[in-house]
């Protein structure tokens, strides 16, 4: 009951944060990252301007009609932002738990494995690649590294979620240790293999937040295709407006087809749904893999994971 209550509370907080992020993502710079949604965003602004202009005597279409189109377009933009924010929210929740494991701890630096007693206490954030440290039972490993000497039982549950401790020892394929894990017994001498900010935890946090995901060739090709389709439909809509003006003059009609109607037609023709959910799908895929303790370094890895069954 407690677990389900906490889960419901976390979901509620995630939804509230996603709603806030939906409005924050209305920033033009954010919208410009997705051409299709930028098109819908500009269309929503134009219809809103047309609705306001109708109160000053310039009526492109009935006021209620223009307002309805503007509301639908803004809802479409906000829904796309909300879907992406929900996917990012799950990643941020995982990143927060990883940051809890990645804290600045005291590291015991030594000149060499033979000089274990000459310990210099330094901050883990000041460690550099090649530094040698000694970690004893009950202490947290301050940085990623390779075991040079000794053997110890290590608790990696904070990183992998695996409750059973693992043995890490010098030599062989069990010598790698990860910063943020805890030595449960004995001691090990470790040489740091990563600079500050480049550890496994740092990379994992960046990945789950969607900040460093590489797009697959398929994803890039699809994005180019969506942009090409959108440009074609823009040209089609402009042609329809020109034809409408020409026909209206021939028939002696004052008003051609309204701009609001053509904007609505453009958004309907454009691949809005795919464009809106494309980034959210990628982020959600990475989040699902991270729940299984799998770190996807690219979109191609996410696609490959779709063919894997356990």
C-alpha contacts under 8 A as a table, 3 or more apart, distances in Angstrom:
res1	aa1	res2	aa2	distance
1	X	4	X	5.21
1	X	5	X	6.07
2	X	5	X	5.03
2	X	6	X	6.14
3	X	6	X	5.16
3	X	7	X	6.09
4	X	7	X	4.92
4	X	8	X	6.08
5	X	8	X	5.13
5	X	9	X	6.18
6	X	9	X	5.01
6	X	10	X	6.07
7	X	10	X	5.05
7	X	11	X	6.12
8	X	11	X	5.03
8	X	12	X	6.13
9	X	12	X	5.04
9	X	13	X	6.18
10	X	13	X	5.10
10	X	14	X	6.03
11	X	14	X	4.97
11	X	15	X	6.17
12	X	15	X	5.18
12	X	16	X	6.24
13	X	16	X	5.13
13	X	17	X	6.11
14	X	17	X	5.13
14	X	18	X	5.99
14	X	86	X	7.01
14	X	89	X	5.99
14	X	90	X	7.62
15	X	18	X	4.90
15	X	19	X	6.15
15	X	86	X	6.87
16	X	19	X	5.20
16	X	20	X	6.45
17	X	20	X	5.14
17	X	21	X	6.12
17	X	89	X	7.60
18	X	21	X	4.94
18	X	22	X	6.03
18	X	82	X	5.78
18	X	85	X	4.89
18	X	86	X	5.49
18	X	89	X	6.76
19	X	22	X	5.06
19	X	23	X	6.93
19	X	82	X	6.18
19	X	85	X	7.77
20	X	23	X	5.58
20	X	24	X	6.43
21	X	24	X	4.78
21	X	25	X	5.93
21	X	81	X	7.44
21	X	82	X	7.24
21	X	85	X	6.17
22	X	25	X	5.31
22	X	26	X	6.97
22	X	78	X	5.66
22	X	79	X	7.63
22	X	81	X	4.71
22	X	82	X	4.96
22	X	85	X	6.57
23	X	26	X	5.34
23	X	78	X	6.96
23	X	81	X	7.73
24	X	27	X	6.27
25	X	28	X	7.98
25	X	30	X	5.82
25	X	31	X	6.98
25	X	81	X	6.37
26	X	30	X	6.89
26	X	31	X	6.53
26	X	78	X	7.86
26	X	81	X	7.96
27	X	30	X	5.38
27	X	31	X	6.42
28	X	31	X	5.01
28	X	32	X	5.98
28	X	38	X	7.98
29	X	32	X	5.17
29	X	33	X	7.00
30	X	33	X	5.70
30	X	34	X	7.95
31	X	34	X	5.86
31	X	35	X	7.63
31	X	37	X	6.48
31	X	38	X	5.21
31	X	41	X	7.39
32	X	35	X	6.09
32	X	37	X	7.90
32	X	38	X	5.52
33	X	38	X	7.77
34	X	37	X	5.52
34	X	38	X	6.00
34	X	275	X	7.20
35	X	38	X	4.92
35	X	39	X	6.25
35	X	227	X	6.40
35	X	275	X	8.00
36	X	39	X	5.16
36	X	40	X	6.64
36	X	226	X	7.16
36	X	227	X	6.65
36	X	230	X	6.77
36	X	270	X	7.37
36	X	271	X	7.20
36	X	272	X	6.23
36	X	275	X	5.61
36	X	276	X	7.54
37	X	40	X	4.96
37	X	41	X	5.98
37	X	77	X	6.77
37	X	80	X	7.99
37	X	272	X	6.84
37	X	275	X	6.49
37	X	276	X	6.28
38	X	41	X	4.86
38	X	42	X	6.12
39	X	42	X	5.28
39	X	43	X	6.15
39	X	267	X	7.88
40	X	43	X	4.93
40	X	44	X	6.12
40	X	73	X	6.63
40	X	76	X	7.80
40	X	77	X	6.75
40	X	267	X	6.35
40	X	272	X	7.78
41	X	44	X	5.16
41	X	45	X	6.42
41	X	73	X	7.51
41	X	74	X	7.29
41	X	77	X	6.28
42	X	45	X	5.08
42	X	46	X	6.19
43	X	46	X	5.08
43	X	47	X	6.20
43	X	73	X	7.27
43	X	263	X	6.28
43	X	267	X	7.87
44	X	47	X	5.32
44	X	48	X	6.14
44	X	70	X	5.40
44	X	71	X	7.86
44	X	73	X	5.16
44	X	74	X	5.69
45	X	48	X	5.09
45	X	49	X	6.21
45	X	70	X	7.74
46	X	49	X	5.07
46	X	50	X	6.20
47	X	50	X	4.91
47	X	51	X	6.11
47	X	66	X	6.46
47	X	67	X	7.54
47	X	69	X	7.06
47	X	70	X	5.25
47	X	260	X	6.12
47	X	263	X	7.81
48	X	51	X	5.05
48	X	52	X	6.30
48	X	66	X	7.78
48	X	67	X	7.14
48	X	70	X	5.60
49	X	52	X	5.15
49	X	53	X	6.03
50	X	53	X	4.96
50	X	54	X	6.20
50	X	59	X	7.62
50	X	60	X	6.97
50	X	66	X	7.21
50	X	260	X	7.72
51	X	54	X	5.24
51	X	55	X	7.31
51	X	63	X	6.21
51	X	66	X	5.68
51	X	67	X	5.95
51	X	70	X	7.96
52	X	55	X	5.72
52	X	56	X	7.44
53	X	56	X	5.27
53	X	57	X	6.88
53	X	58	X	5.62
53	X	59	X	7.03
54	X	57	X	5.41
54	X	58	X	4.83
54	X	59	X	4.51
54	X	60	X	7.14
54	X	63	X	6.46
55	X	58	X	7.25
55	X	59	X	7.84
59	X	62	X	6.86
59	X	63	X	7.42
60	X	258	X	5.61
60	X	259	X	6.67
60	X	260	X	7.20
61	X	65	X	6.74
61	X	66	X	6.33
61	X	258	X	6.02
61	X	260	X	7.06
62	X	65	X	5.27
62	X	66	X	6.36
63	X	66	X	5.33
63	X	67	X	6.16
64	X	67	X	5.05
64	X	68	X	6.08
65	X	68	X	5.18
65	X	69	X	6.43
66	X	69	X	5.24
66	X	70	X	6.23
66	X	260	X	6.17
67	X	70	X	5.05
67	X	71	X	6.15
68	X	71	X	5.21
68	X	72	X	6.25
69	X	72	X	5.19
69	X	73	X	6.17
69	X	260	X	7.29
69	X	264	X	6.78
70	X	73	X	5.19
70	X	74	X	6.16
71	X	74	X	5.21
71	X	75	X	6.04
72	X	75	X	5.04
72	X	76	X	6.18
73	X	76	X	5.01
73	X	77	X	6.39
74	X	77	X	5.15
74	X	78	X	6.13
75	X	78	X	5.08
75	X	79	X	5.89
76	X	79	X	5.12
76	X	80	X	6.28
77	X	80	X	5.27
77	X	81	X	6.29
77	X	276	X	7.97
78	X	81	X	4.96
78	X	82	X	5.94
79	X	82	X	4.90
79	X	83	X	6.13
80	X	83	X	5.22
80	X	84	X	6.36
80	X	276	X	4.88
80	X	277	X	6.48
81	X	84	X	5.23
81	X	85	X	5.98
81	X	276	X	7.82
82	X	85	X	4.90
82	X	86	X	6.04
83	X	86	X	5.25
83	X	87	X	6.43
83	X	277	X	6.96
83	X	280	X	6.19
84	X	87	X	5.18
84	X	88	X	6.11
84	X	277	X	7.17
84	X	279	X	6.69
84	X	280	X	4.43
84	X	283	X	7.81
85	X	88	X	4.92
85	X	89	X	5.78
85	X	280	X	7.84
86	X	89	X	4.87
86	X	90	X	6.55
87	X	90	X	5.55
87	X	91	X	6.73
87	X	280	X	5.73
87	X	281	X	7.78
87	X	283	X	5.80
87	X	284	X	5.13
87	X	287	X	7.66
88	X	91	X	5.00
88	X	92	X	6.06
88	X	209	X	6.22
88	X	210	X	7.18
88	X	280	X	7.69
88	X	283	X	6.49
88	X	284	X	7.60
89	X	92	X	4.92
89	X	93	X	6.13
90	X	93	X	5.13
90	X	94	X	6.39
90	X	284	X	7.95
90	X	287	X	6.70
91	X	94	X	5.14
91	X	95	X	6.05
91	X	208	X	4.71
91	X	209	X	5.04
91	X	210	X	7.50
91	X	283	X	7.68
91	X	287	X	5.77
92	X	95	X	4.78
92	X	96	X	6.02
92	X	208	X	6.97
92	X	209	X	5.66
93	X	96	X	5.13
93	X	97	X	6.52
94	X	97	X	5.22
94	X	98	X	6.28
94	X	205	X	7.86
94	X	208	X	7.00
95	X	98	X	4.96
95	X	99	X	6.05
95	X	204	X	7.87
95	X	205	X	5.01
95	X	206	X	7.97
95	X	208	X	6.38
95	X	209	X	6.77
96	X	99	X	5.04
96	X	100	X	6.34
97	X	100	X	5.12
97	X	101	X	6.81
98	X	101	X	5.18
98	X	102	X	6.30
98	X	158	X	7.54
98	X	159	X	7.20
98	X	201	X	6.95
98	X	205	X	6.74
99	X	102	X	4.71
99	X	103	X	6.85
99	X	201	X	7.98
99	X	205	X	7.58
100	X	103	X	6.41
101	X	158	X	6.20
101	X	159	X	7.59
101	X	180	X	5.34
101	X	181	X	7.78
102	X	179	X	7.36
102	X	180	X	5.39
102	X	201	X	6.94
103	X	180	X	7.32
104	X	123	X	6.70
104	X	124	X	5.70
104	X	125	X	6.32
104	X	142	X	7.59
105	X	123	X	6.08
105	X	124	X	5.49
105	X	140	X	7.46
105	X	142	X	6.23
106	X	121	X	6.46
106	X	122	X	5.83
106	X	123	X	4.95
106	X	124	X	5.87
106	X	142	X	7.33
107	X	121	X	5.72
107	X	122	X	5.27
107	X	123	X	5.75
107	X	124	X	5.43
107	X	133	X	6.89
107	X	134	X	7.92
107	X	135	X	7.89
107	X	141	X	7.92
107	X	142	X	6.04
108	X	119	X	5.73
108	X	120	X	5.69
108	X	121	X	4.88
108	X	122	X	6.53
108	X	133	X	5.41
108	X	134	X	5.72
108	X	135	X	7.00
109	X	119	X	5.56
109	X	120	X	5.02
109	X	121	X	6.17
109	X	122	X	6.86
109	X	131	X	7.24
109	X	132	X	5.84
109	X	133	X	4.28
109	X	134	X	6.52
110	X	113	X	7.31
110	X	115	X	6.58
110	X	116	X	6.11
110	X	117	X	7.67
110	X	118	X	5.87
110	X	119	X	5.04
110	X	120	X	6.30
110	X	132	X	5.73
110	X	133	X	5.52
110	X	134	X	6.95
111	X	115	X	6.28
111	X	116	X	7.88
111	X	118	X	7.18
111	X	119	X	7.97
111	X	132	X	6.68
112	X	115	X	5.32
112	X	116	X	7.07
112	X	132	X	6.51
113	X	116	X	5.91
113	X	132	X	7.61
113	X	148	X	7.61
113	X	149	X	7.16
113	X	189	X	6.58
115	X	118	X	5.73
116	X	119	X	6.71
116	X	134	X	7.29
122	X	126	X	6.98
122	X	127	X	7.77
123	X	126	X	5.48
123	X	127	X	7.15
124	X	127	X	5.48
124	X	142	X	5.27
124	X	143	X	6.81
125	X	196	X	6.08
126	X	196	X	7.28
127	X	131	X	6.54
127	X	143	X	7.70
127	X	192	X	7.61
127	X	195	X	7.26
127	X	196	X	6.81
128	X	131	X	5.75
128	X	192	X	6.80
128	X	194	X	7.04
128	X	195	X	5.17
128	X	196	X	6.67
129	X	191	X	7.78
129	X	192	X	5.08
129	X	193	X	5.06
129	X	194	X	5.14
129	X	195	X	5.17
130	X	191	X	5.80
130	X	192	X	5.22
130	X	193	X	6.26
131	X	191	X	5.70
131	X	192	X	5.40
132	X	189	X	7.03
132	X	190	X	5.71
132	X	191	X	4.47
132	X	192	X	6.31
133	X	189	X	5.79
133	X	190	X	5.32
133	X	191	X	6.40
133	X	192	X	7.67
134	X	187	X	7.19
134	X	188	X	5.85
134	X	189	X	4.44
134	X	190	X	6.13
135	X	139	X	6.22
135	X	140	X	7.37
135	X	141	X	6.43
135	X	183	X	7.19
135	X	187	X	5.63
135	X	188	X	5.53
135	X	189	X	6.44
135	X	190	X	7.58
136	X	139	X	5.73
136	X	183	X	6.51
136	X	185	X	7.28
136	X	186	X	6.12
136	X	187	X	4.26
136	X	188	X	6.65
137	X	182	X	7.97
137	X	183	X	5.06
137	X	184	X	4.96
137	X	185	X	4.52
137	X	186	X	5.40
137	X	187	X	6.00
138	X	182	X	6.59
138	X	183	X	5.59
138	X	184	X	5.45
138	X	185	X	7.18
139	X	182	X	5.82
139	X	183	X	5.74
139	X	184	X	7.77
140	X	179	X	7.61
140	X	180	X	6.09
140	X	181	X	5.73
140	X	182	X	4.26
140	X	183	X	6.22
141	X	144	X	7.70
141	X	177	X	7.80
141	X	178	X	7.03
141	X	179	X	5.08
141	X	180	X	5.70
141	X	181	X	5.60
141	X	182	X	5.84
141	X	183	X	7.02
142	X	179	X	5.01
142	X	180	X	6.22
143	X	178	X	6.36
143	X	179	X	3.94
143	X	180	X	7.14
143	X	192	X	6.39
143	X	194	X	7.57
143	X	199	X	7.10
144	X	176	X	7.62
144	X	177	X	5.69
144	X	178	X	4.40
144	X	179	X	4.67
144	X	192	X	5.87
144	X	193	X	6.03
144	X	194	X	6.23
144	X	199	X	6.07
144	X	200	X	7.09
145	X	176	X	5.92
145	X	177	X	5.43
145	X	178	X	6.63
145	X	179	X	7.80
145	X	190	X	5.86
145	X	191	X	5.30
145	X	192	X	4.26
145	X	193	X	4.70
145	X	194	X	7.14
146	X	170	X	7.55
146	X	175	X	5.39
146	X	176	X	4.61
146	X	177	X	6.04
146	X	190	X	5.41
146	X	191	X	5.45
146	X	192	X	6.75
146	X	193	X	6.91
147	X	150	X	7.25
147	X	151	X	7.96
147	X	168	X	7.31
147	X	169	X	5.95
147	X	170	X	4.78
147	X	171	X	7.55
147	X	175	X	4.99
147	X	176	X	6.37
147	X	177	X	7.17
147	X	188	X	6.42
147	X	189	X	5.75
147	X	190	X	4.48
147	X	191	X	6.55
148	X	169	X	7.91
148	X	170	X	5.15
148	X	171	X	7.54
148	X	175	X	7.86
148	X	188	X	7.52
148	X	189	X	5.49
148	X	190	X	5.51
148	X	191	X	6.60
149	X	169	X	7.10
149	X	170	X	5.26
149	X	188	X	5.86
149	X	189	X	5.09
149	X	190	X	7.29
150	X	169	X	5.88
150	X	170	X	6.19
150	X	187	X	6.22
150	X	188	X	4.62
150	X	189	X	6.38
151	X	167	X	7.06
151	X	168	X	5.66
151	X	169	X	4.10
151	X	170	X	6.68
151	X	186	X	6.87
151	X	187	X	6.36
151	X	188	X	5.64
152	X	167	X	5.76
152	X	168	X	5.55
152	X	169	X	6.49
152	X	183	X	6.58
152	X	184	X	7.15
152	X	185	X	5.56
152	X	186	X	5.16
152	X	187	X	5.66
152	X	188	X	6.29
153	X	165	X	6.09
153	X	166	X	5.55
153	X	167	X	4.62
153	X	168	X	6.36
153	X	183	X	5.98
153	X	184	X	5.39
153	X	185	X	5.41
153	X	186	X	7.30
154	X	165	X	5.34
154	X	166	X	5.28
154	X	167	X	6.09
154	X	168	X	6.75
154	X	181	X	6.82
154	X	182	X	5.60
154	X	183	X	4.48
154	X	184	X	5.51
154	X	185	X	7.51
155	X	158	X	7.73
155	X	163	X	7.43
155	X	164	X	7.18
155	X	165	X	4.63
155	X	166	X	6.58
155	X	181	X	5.83
155	X	182	X	5.15
155	X	183	X	6.29
155	X	184	X	6.54
156	X	159	X	5.55
156	X	160	X	6.00
156	X	161	X	7.17
156	X	162	X	6.68
156	X	163	X	7.49
156	X	165	X	6.60
156	X	166	X	7.42
156	X	181	X	5.05
156	X	182	X	6.87
157	X	160	X	5.22
157	X	161	X	4.23
157	X	162	X	4.73
157	X	163	X	5.19
157	X	164	X	7.58
157	X	165	X	7.78
157	X	181	X	7.59
158	X	161	X	5.88
158	X	180	X	7.35
158	X	181	X	6.63
159	X	180	X	7.56
159	X	181	X	7.18
159	X	201	X	7.94
160	X	293	X	5.75
161	X	293	X	7.36
162	X	165	X	7.72
167	X	174	X	7.27
168	X	174	X	5.35
168	X	175	X	5.37
168	X	176	X	7.12
168	X	177	X	7.13
169	X	172	X	7.94
169	X	174	X	6.09
169	X	175	X	5.05
169	X	188	X	7.49
170	X	174	X	7.41
170	X	175	X	5.11
171	X	174	X	7.21
171	X	175	X	5.93
172	X	175	X	6.40
173	X	176	X	7.47
177	X	181	X	7.85
178	X	181	X	6.09
178	X	200	X	6.93
179	X	199	X	7.36
179	X	200	X	7.62
179	X	201	X	7.34
180	X	201	X	7.94
183	X	186	X	7.66
183	X	187	X	7.43
192	X	195	X	7.93
194	X	198	X	5.90
194	X	199	X	5.80
195	X	198	X	5.57
195	X	199	X	7.03
196	X	199	X	6.71
197	X	202	X	5.85
198	X	202	X	5.84
198	X	203	X	6.48
199	X	202	X	5.13
199	X	203	X	6.30
200	X	203	X	5.19
200	X	204	X	6.06
201	X	204	X	4.98
201	X	205	X	6.05
202	X	205	X	5.19
202	X	206	X	6.24
203	X	206	X	5.13
203	X	207	X	6.11
204	X	207	X	5.02
204	X	208	X	6.17
204	X	295	X	6.80
205	X	208	X	5.38
205	X	209	X	6.23
206	X	209	X	5.28
206	X	210	X	6.36
206	X	211	X	5.39
206	X	212	X	5.92
207	X	210	X	5.07
207	X	211	X	6.05
207	X	212	X	5.54
207	X	213	X	6.16
207	X	286	X	7.70
207	X	295	X	7.75
207	X	296	X	7.59
207	X	297	X	7.14
208	X	211	X	7.73
208	X	283	X	7.64
208	X	286	X	6.51
208	X	287	X	6.21
208	X	290	X	7.36
209	X	283	X	7.92
210	X	213	X	5.73
210	X	283	X	6.03
213	X	297	X	6.53
213	X	298	X	5.31
213	X	299	X	6.59
214	X	297	X	7.29
214	X	298	X	4.64
214	X	299	X	5.74
215	X	219	X	6.02
215	X	220	X	6.48
215	X	298	X	6.49
215	X	299	X	5.13
215	X	300	X	7.27
216	X	219	X	5.07
216	X	220	X	6.26
216	X	298	X	7.19
216	X	299	X	5.12
216	X	300	X	5.11
217	X	220	X	5.08
217	X	221	X	6.00
218	X	221	X	5.07
218	X	222	X	6.06
219	X	222	X	5.08
219	X	223	X	6.14
220	X	223	X	5.08
220	X	224	X	6.24
221	X	224	X	5.15
221	X	225	X	6.13
222	X	225	X	4.96
222	X	226	X	6.13
223	X	226	X	5.10
223	X	227	X	6.26
223	X	275	X	7.89
224	X	227	X	5.12
224	X	228	X	6.16
225	X	228	X	5.07
225	X	229	X	6.14
226	X	229	X	5.10
226	X	230	X	6.12
226	X	271	X	6.56
226	X	275	X	7.25
227	X	230	X	5.08
227	X	231	X	6.22
228	X	231	X	5.20
228	X	232	X	6.26
229	X	232	X	5.11
229	X	233	X	6.26
229	X	270	X	6.92
229	X	271	X	7.57
230	X	233	X	5.14
230	X	234	X	6.16
230	X	270	X	5.35
230	X	271	X	7.19
231	X	234	X	5.01
231	X	235	X	6.35
232	X	235	X	5.20
232	X	236	X	6.23
233	X	236	X	4.83
233	X	237	X	6.05
233	X	266	X	6.41
233	X	269	X	6.63
233	X	270	X	6.55
234	X	237	X	5.15
234	X	238	X	6.22
234	X	266	X	6.66
235	X	238	X	5.11
235	X	239	X	6.10
236	X	239	X	5.06
236	X	240	X	6.21
237	X	240	X	5.03
237	X	241	X	6.29
237	X	262	X	6.41
237	X	263	X	7.96
237	X	265	X	7.68
237	X	266	X	6.30
238	X	241	X	5.11
238	X	242	X	6.26
239	X	242	X	5.09
239	X	243	X	6.10
240	X	243	X	5.05
240	X	244	X	5.95
241	X	244	X	4.91
241	X	245	X	6.21
241	X	256	X	7.83
241	X	257	X	6.89
241	X	259	X	7.84
241	X	262	X	7.39
242	X	245	X	5.22
242	X	246	X	6.22
243	X	246	X	5.05
243	X	247	X	6.03
244	X	247	X	5.14
244	X	248	X	6.01
244	X	256	X	5.38
244	X	257	X	5.92
245	X	248	X	5.11
245	X	249	X	6.32
245	X	255	X	7.96
245	X	256	X	5.28
245	X	257	X	7.60
246	X	249	X	5.34
246	X	250	X	6.40
247	X	250	X	5.09
247	X	251	X	6.22
247	X	256	X	7.74
248	X	251	X	5.22
248	X	252	X	5.81
248	X	253	X	4.75
248	X	254	X	6.74
248	X	255	X	6.85
248	X	256	X	5.39
249	X	252	X	4.93
249	X	253	X	6.12
249	X	254	X	7.53
250	X	253	X	7.77
253	X	256	X	7.00
255	X	258	X	7.41
257	X	261	X	7.04
257	X	262	X	7.39
258	X	261	X	5.35
258	X	262	X	6.57
259	X	262	X	5.08
259	X	263	X	6.11
260	X	263	X	5.13
260	X	264	X	6.23
261	X	264	X	5.10
261	X	265	X	6.16
262	X	265	X	4.90
262	X	266	X	6.11
263	X	266	X	5.05
263	X	267	X	6.35
264	X	267	X	5.29
264	X	268	X	6.25
265	X	268	X	5.06
265	X	269	X	6.15
266	X	269	X	5.13
266	X	270	X	6.05
267	X	270	X	5.17
267	X	271	X	7.95
267	X	272	X	6.87
268	X	271	X	7.73
268	X	272	X	7.49
271	X	274	X	5.79
271	X	275	X	6.22
272	X	275	X	5.11
272	X	276	X	5.88
273	X	276	X	5.12
273	X	277	X	6.29
274	X	277	X	5.43
274	X	278	X	5.75
275	X	278	X	5.43
275	X	279	X	7.94
276	X	279	X	7.41
276	X	280	X	7.84
277	X	280	X	5.10
277	X	281	X	6.01
278	X	281	X	5.36
278	X	282	X	6.69
279	X	282	X	5.25
279	X	283	X	6.36
280	X	283	X	5.20
280	X	284	X	5.99
281	X	284	X	5.12
281	X	285	X	6.09
282	X	285	X	5.16
282	X	286	X	6.47
282	X	299	X	6.94
282	X	302	X	7.84
283	X	286	X	5.25
283	X	287	X	6.26
284	X	287	X	4.96
284	X	288	X	6.20
285	X	288	X	5.20
285	X	289	X	6.40
285	X	302	X	6.28
286	X	289	X	5.19
286	X	290	X	6.20
286	X	295	X	7.68
286	X	296	X	6.28
286	X	302	X	6.68
287	X	290	X	5.12
287	X	291	X	6.36
288	X	291	X	5.22
288	X	292	X	6.87
289	X	292	X	5.22
289	X	293	X	6.54
289	X	294	X	5.14
289	X	295	X	6.67
289	X	296	X	6.99
289	X	302	X	7.80
290	X	293	X	4.73
290	X	294	X	4.98
290	X	295	X	5.77
290	X	296	X	7.70
291	X	294	X	7.32
296	X	299	X	7.41
296	X	301	X	5.61
296	X	302	X	6.34
297	X	301	X	6.67
298	X	301	X	5.37
298	X	302	X	6.88
299	X	302	X	5.06
299	X	303	X	6.41
300	X	303	X	5.06
300	X	304	X	6.19
301	X	304	X	5.01
301	X	305	X	6.12
302	X	305	X	5.06
302	X	306	X	6.69
303	X	306	X	5.37
303	X	307	X	7.52
304	X	307	X	5.62
304	X	308	X	7.10
305	X	308	X	5.10
306	X	309	X	7.98
